[in-house]
Amino acid sequence: MDIKPQKTTPKKSNPSVNNREFAVITYCFIGLFLCMMGYFAYFQVVKSEDFINNPYNTRQENFEKSVVRGKILSAQGEALAETKLNEQGEETRVYPYGNLFSHIIGYSSKAHGRSGVESWANFNLLRSNAFFLEKTVNKVTEEKSIGDNVVTTLDYTLQHAAYQALGSYQGAIVVMEPSTGRILAMVSKPDFDPNTIDADWDRIVADENEESLLLNRASSGLYPPGSTFKIVTALEFIRENPSGYADYNYHCSGSIQKDSSKLSCYSGEVHGGVDLRRSFVKSCNTSFANIGLSLNGDHFADTCKQLLFNQNLPVEKLDTSKSSFVLNGKSSTSEIMETSIGQGKTLVTPLHMLMITSAVANNGVLMKPHVIDFTENHDGGTVKTYAPSAYGNLMTEEEAAILQDYMKETADSGTASKLSGMSYQAYGKTGSAEFGTNKGDSHAWFTGYAHRDDKEDIAISVIVEKAGNGSAYAVPAAKQVFDAYFQ
């Protein structure tokens, strides 16, 4: 018996399902395409300059063959770096002010690379936005075009005042406008002459040379903050006691002991009865150690994280070091007491201390520090402007107002009273940061700002290495800069 195979009718596909799958695939490809185009546009507008300006990018060497390196100018137009040509057409990079701007402007050397603005703005300096007919003629005649100028935010008068104020001491001074983030001056000592960097190189980097001449101490030098850190400790106490901080009181007898840990006020000074404001104004170590013992270590660490400790600083172009804060809820009594007065393992850069101070001056808002203002072609036409930008709030406006009051009183009648009675109103906090194993060795600190109605506020951080008392050495240095600004 033959069995006939049964015929099967093929199932008809559902057109709506096929269309839906096709639409999904189509939209996915469209989405990917739009994402790629968006990233391409973002790269061209935002990131391309960073990649081109990378020191490892060999394209920069090609630019040098067709463009004469542009000038670096101060905010007032003084040439801080320029290229000179001799009769044979040989180029020499010249720094008219020598050591004065050595760390912030840096150097440009075929043998040893670049640093400072010379490095960060290398692409800008080797790019020519001269009139296109001029560039065309130069190309035909095989002449080099003139590169663009980089105009910085640096103020020659303030840079010179800061340089003079440090004198023969090692250390750093950095000055900034709190409302814009414009860095007006940045001095680091010991320094070097960028005009002779090639001839001096072997001496500068020799193992026996322990001065670290190439280190920009303002942005990369790490120091114990000393009593300037009491700004941070006070802020944390205010946050943990929002309704009771004003009621705090303590009797200073010159020293404090908790368990086996003992700590004294600077030079054994006795401050007697103090509240939080008085503790800050007189920089009472024992009171702040007592305050530190009352704080929540984990909350304290959170506040320091908000104030940018243990992380990269939001700074345009500048090379910076990370400040460190290691206190937490498990820290020992000794660590808590020392950290609360800016000693222990806490380290900070002068630039970071300036940023915290600037946030206080700017009602809690930190503006990103920057050194480059705009670029222009050699005829003075603006090519690109770098507008100020805000990082965000480091503290509330109310918290900033309290610290402003404390810092004002410190300058009027406290440890920074050498700034009282001026044509401007000063605000600040001094510090004497102990270091090393020799008892009494300390760096002199001051951080603060100054206000007068007819000018923008300026903020400053000063560290004078191995000088001792902040009131005696760092405050007068800050005063010289303030005087030069408000003259």
C-alpha positions in Angstrom: 0.0 0.0 0.0 1.5 3.2 -1.1 1.4 6.1 1.3 1.3 9.4 -0.4 3.2 12.1 1.3 1.1 14.8 2.7 1.5 18.2 1.3 2.3 21.0 3.8 1.4 24.5 3.2 4.2 26.9 4.1 3.3 29.4 6.7 3.0 32.9 5.5 5.3 35.4 7.2 3.8 38.3 9.1 4.6 41.5 7.3 4.2 43.6 10.4 6.8 41.5 12.3 9.3 41.9 9.4 8.7 45.6 9.2 9.2 46.0 12.9 12.5 44.1 12.9 13.7 46.1 9.9 12.7 49.4 11.6 14.6 48.4 14.8 17.8 47.6 12.8 17.4 50.8 10.8 17.0 53.0 13.9 19.9 51.3 15.6 22.2 52.1 12.7 20.8 55.7 12.5 21.4 56.0 16.3 25.0 54.7 16.0 25.6 57.0 13.1 24.3 60.1 15.0 26.4 59.1 18.0 29.5 58.8 15.8 28.8 62.2 14.2 28.1 63.8 17.6 31.4 62.5 19.0 33.3 63.6 15.9 31.9 67.1 16.3 32.7 67.1 20.0 36.2 65.9 19.3 36.8 68.6 16.7 35.5 71.4 18.9 36.6 70.3 22.3 39.3 67.7 22.3 41.2 68.0 19.1 43.4 70.9 20.4 44.4 68.8 23.4 45.5 65.9 21.2 47.3 68.1 18.7 49.0 69.9 21.6 50.2 66.6 23.2 54.0 66.7 23.5 54.1 63.2 22.0 52.4 64.4 18.8 55.0 64.5 16.1 52.9 66.8 14.0 54.1 69.7 16.1 57.6 69.3 14.6 56.1 69.9 11.2 54.4 73.1 12.3 57.9 74.4 13.4 59.1 74.1 9.8 56.5 76.6 8.5 55.7 78.8 11.4 57.7 81.2 13.6 56.7 80.5 17.2 54.3 83.2 18.5 54.7 85.4 21.6 53.5 84.8 25.1 52.1 88.1 26.5 51.1 89.4 29.9 47.6 90.6 30.5 48.9 94.2 29.8 50.8 93.2 26.6 54.4 92.8 27.8 56.2 90.1 25.9 57.1 87.3 28.3 58.5 85.0 25.6 59.2 85.7 22.0 61.3 84.4 19.1 64.2 86.5 17.7 65.8 86.0 14.3 69.4 86.8 13.5 70.7 88.0 10.2 71.1 84.3 9.1 67.5 83.7 9.9 68.3 81.5 12.9 65.6 81.5 15.6 66.3 82.0 19.3 63.6 81.8 22.0 64.0 84.8 24.3 62.5 85.5 27.7 62.9 89.3 28.4 62.2 89.0 32.2 64.5 86.0 32.8 63.8 84.3 36.1 60.7 86.3 37.0 58.2 84.2 35.1 60.4 81.0 34.8 58.0 78.4 36.3 54.6 79.7 35.0 55.8 80.6 31.4 58.4 77.8 31.4 60.9 77.2 28.7 61.0 75.8 25.1 64.1 73.9 24.2 64.8 71.5 21.3 67.1 69.5 23.5 65.0 69.4 26.7 61.4 69.9 25.7 59.0 72.4 27.1 57.3 73.4 30.4 54.7 75.9 31.6 52.7 77.9 29.1 55.3 77.1 26.5 54.2 73.4 26.7 50.4 73.8 27.3 50.0 76.4 24.5 52.5 74.9 22.1 49.9 74.2 19.4 48.5 77.7 19.7 52.0 79.3 19.4 52.8 77.2 16.3 49.5 77.9 14.5 49.2 80.9 12.3 45.9 82.7 11.8 47.5 85.4 9.7 45.5 86.8 6.7 45.2 84.0 4.2 46.8 86.0 1.3 49.8 86.6 3.6 50.1 82.9 4.3 49.7 82.0 0.6 52.6 84.4 -0.3 54.7 82.9 2.4 54.1 79.4 1.2 55.0 80.4 -2.4 58.2 82.2 -1.3 59.0 79.5 1.3 58.9 82.0 4.1 57.6 81.1 7.5 54.3 82.5 8.7 54.2 84.2 12.1 52.5 82.1 14.8 49.7 83.3 17.0 50.3 85.1 20.3 49.0 83.6 23.6 47.8 86.3 26.0 47.9 85.2 29.6 46.1 86.5 32.7 49.4 87.3 34.4 50.0 90.8 35.7 53.6 92.0 35.5 53.2 94.4 38.5 51.9 91.7 40.8 54.3 89.1 39.5 57.2 91.4 40.3 55.8 92.3 43.7 55.4 88.7 44.6 58.9 87.9 43.4 60.4 90.7 45.5 58.3 89.7 48.5 59.8 86.2 48.6 63.2 87.7 48.5 66.0 85.1 49.1 63.6 82.6 50.7 62.5 79.4 49.0 58.7 79.1 48.7 55.8 80.2 46.5 53.2 82.9 46.0 50.1 82.6 43.9 47.5 85.2 43.3 44.0 84.9 41.7 40.7 86.7 41.1 38.1 84.8 43.1 35.3 86.0 40.8 36.9 84.7 37.5 39.6 82.2 38.4 42.2 84.4 36.5 45.7 83.7 37.9 47.4 87.0 38.2 50.7 86.0 39.5 52.6 82.7 40.3 56.1 82.7 41.7 58.2 79.8 42.8 61.6 79.9 44.3 64.3 78.7 43.8 64.0 79.5 40.1 66.0 79.4 36.9 66.7 81.4 33.8 64.8 80.0 30.8 67.2 81.9 28.5 70.1 79.7 29.5 68.2 76.4 30.1 70.3 74.4 27.7 73.6 75.6 29.1 72.4 75.1 32.8 70.6 71.8 32.3 73.2 69.4 33.6 73.7 71.5 36.7 70.0 71.9 37.3 69.2 68.1 37.1 72.5 66.9 38.7 71.9 64.4 41.5 73.8 66.6 44.0 71.5 69.5 43.3 68.7 69.2 45.9 67.0 72.5 45.2 64.4 71.1 42.7 64.8 74.2 40.6 62.3 73.0 37.9 59.5 72.2 40.4 56.7 74.8 40.4 56.2 74.9 44.2 53.0 77.0 43.8 51.1 74.2 42.0 53.0 71.1 42.7 54.8 71.6 46.0 53.2 69.7 48.9 53.4 71.2 52.4 51.7 70.7 55.7 49.1 73.5 55.8 49.6 74.4 59.4 47.0 76.7 60.9 45.6 77.7 57.5 43.9 74.4 57.6 41.8 75.7 60.6 39.6 77.2 57.8 38.6 73.6 57.0 38.3 72.4 60.6 36.1 75.4 61.5 33.9 74.7 58.4 33.5 71.1 59.5 32.6 72.1 63.1 30.0 74.6 61.8 28.5 71.8 59.6 28.2 69.4 62.5 26.9 72.1 64.8 24.8 74.4 62.6 22.7 75.8 65.5 25.3 75.5 68.3 28.7 76.5 66.8 28.4 80.1 68.1 28.0 78.7 71.7 31.3 76.8 71.7 33.7 77.8 74.4 37.0 76.6 75.7 39.7 77.6 78.2 43.2 77.6 76.7 46.0 77.0 79.2 48.7 76.8 76.5 48.5 73.0 76.1 46.1 70.1 75.9 46.5 66.5 76.8 44.2 63.6 75.8 45.2 60.1 76.7 49.0 60.0 76.0 48.8 62.7 73.3 49.8 66.3 74.2 49.7 69.4 72.0 50.7 73.0 72.7 49.8 76.4 71.2 52.5 78.1 69.1 55.4 79.2 71.4 53.3 78.0 74.4 51.0 81.1 74.2 48.0 81.0 76.6 44.8 82.4 75.1 42.4 81.9 78.1 38.7 81.7 77.4 37.8 81.5 73.7 34.8 80.8 71.5 35.1 79.5 67.9 35.6 82.9 66.4 38.3 83.8 68.9 40.0 80.4 68.5 40.2 81.1 64.8 41.3 84.8 65.1 44.1 83.9 67.6 44.9 80.6 66.0 44.6 78.6 69.2 46.0 75.1 68.6 44.6 73.6 71.8 41.1 74.8 71.1 41.1 73.4 67.6 42.6 70.1 68.8 39.7 70.0 71.3 37.3 70.8 68.4 38.8 68.0 66.3 38.2 65.5 69.0 34.5 66.3 68.9 34.2 65.8 65.1 33.0 62.8 63.2 36.0 61.6 61.3 34.1 60.1 58.4 32.1 63.4 58.0 35.3 65.3 58.2 36.8 63.2 55.4 33.6 63.9 53.3 34.1 67.6 53.8 37.7 67.4 52.7 36.7 65.4 49.7 34.2 68.2 48.8 37.1 70.7 49.2 39.1 68.7 46.6 41.5 66.8 48.8 42.8 63.4 47.4 41.8 64.3 43.9 43.0 66.1 40.8 42.3 69.9 41.0 39.9 71.3 38.4 42.6 73.6 36.9 42.9 74.5 33.2 46.2 73.4 31.7 48.3 73.7 34.9 50.2 70.6 36.2 49.2 70.1 39.8 49.8 67.7 42.7 47.0 66.0 44.7 46.7 67.3 48.3 46.2 64.6 50.9 43.9 64.1 53.9 43.9 60.7 55.6 41.8 61.2 58.7 38.7 58.9 59.2 36.5 57.5 61.9 39.2 55.0 63.0 42.0 57.5 63.4 43.9 57.7 66.7 43.6 60.5 69.2 47.0 61.9 68.2 46.2 61.9 64.5 42.9 63.7 65.1 44.5 66.4 67.3 47.4 67.0 64.8 45.2 66.9 61.7 42.8 69.5 63.2 45.5 72.1 63.4 47.0 71.3 59.9 49.8 68.9 60.9 49.9 65.1 60.9 49.8 63.6 57.4 47.8 66.4 55.7 49.6 67.9 52.7 48.4 70.7 50.5 49.7 72.8 47.5 49.6 76.6 47.8 47.3 76.7 44.7 44.8 74.4 46.4 44.9 76.5 49.6 44.2 79.5 47.3 41.3 77.8 45.7 39.6 77.1 49.1 40.2 80.7 50.1 38.8 82.0 46.8 35.7 80.0 47.3 35.3 81.7 50.7 35.8 85.1 49.1 33.3 84.2 46.2 30.5 83.3 48.6 31.2 79.5 48.3 31.6 79.3 44.5 34.9 78.1 43.1 35.9 79.4 39.7 38.3 77.2 37.8 41.8 78.7 37.9 43.3 79.5 34.4 46.3 81.2 33.0 45.5 81.6 29.3 43.0 84.4 28.6 42.9 84.4 24.8 44.9 83.9 21.6 45.4 86.4 18.8 47.1 86.5 15.4 50.3 88.6 15.0 48.2 91.6 13.9 46.2 91.6 17.1 43.0 89.9 15.9 41.4 87.7 18.4 41.4 84.0 17.5 40.0 82.2 20.6 38.9 83.4 24.0 38.9 81.2 27.1 35.9 82.3 29.2 35.9 81.9 33.0 34.0 78.8 34.2 32.7 77.7 37.6 33.6 74.4 39.2 30.7 74.6 41.6 30.0 75.3 45.3 32.6 74.2 47.8 30.4 75.5 50.6 27.1 77.3 51.1 26.8 81.1 51.0 26.0 81.0 54.7 29.1 79.0 55.6 31.3 81.3 53.5 29.9 84.4 55.2 30.8 82.9 58.7 34.4 82.2 57.5 34.6 85.7 55.9 33.8 87.2 59.3 36.4 85.1 61.0 39.1 86.0 58.4 38.2 89.7 58.5 38.7 89.8 62.3 42.0 87.8 61.9 43.3 90.6 59.6 41.9 93.4 61.8 43.0 92.3 65.2 44.3 88.7 65.1 47.4 86.9 63.8 47.3 88.8 60.5 46.9 92.3 62.0 49.8 93.7 60.0 47.1 94.0 57.3 44.9 96.2 59.3 44.3 99.9 58.6 45.1 99.7 54.9 43.2 101.4 52.1 41.6 97.9 51.4 39.9 95.4 53.7 42.0 92.3 54.2 40.8 88.8 55.2 43.0 85.9 56.0 44.5 83.1 58.0 48.1 82.6 59.1 49.9 79.4 59.6 53.2 78.0 61.0 53.6 74.5 59.6 56.1 72.3 61.4 58.1 69.9 59.3 61.0 67.4 59.7 62.4 66.1 62.9 64.0 69.3 64.4 61.6 70.8 66.9 60.7 74.4 66.0 61.4 74.1 62.2 58.4 75.5 60.4 57.2 77.0 57.1 55.4 80.4 57.2 51.9 80.4 55.6 49.3 83.0 54.8 46.2 82.6 52.8 43.6 85.3 52.3 42.1 88.0 50.1 41.5 91.7 49.9 38.5 93.9 48.9 38.0 97.4 47.9 34.9 98.7 46.1 36.7 100.2 43.1 38.6 97.0 42.1 38.0 93.2 41.8 38.9 91.2 44.9 42.2 89.3 44.8 43.1 86.2 46.8 46.6 85.1 47.7 48.4 82.1 49.2 52.0 82.5 50.4 54.4 79.9 51.8 57.9 80.9 52.9 59.9 77.8 53.5 61.8 77.4 56.8 60.9 80.9 57.8 59.0 80.1 61.0 56.0 82.3 61.9 53.4 83.1 59.3 52.6 86.4 61.0 56.2 87.5 60.8 57.1 86.4 57.3 54.1 85.3 55.1 51.8 88.2 56.1 54.3 91.0 55.1 54.8 89.2 51.8 51.1 89.2 51.1 50.9 92.8 52.1 53.5 93.8 49.5 51.3 92.2 46.8 48.1 93.7 48.1 49.7 97.1 48.2 51.0 96.8 44.7 47.5 95.8 43.5 45.6 98.6 45.3 48.2 101.4 44.9 
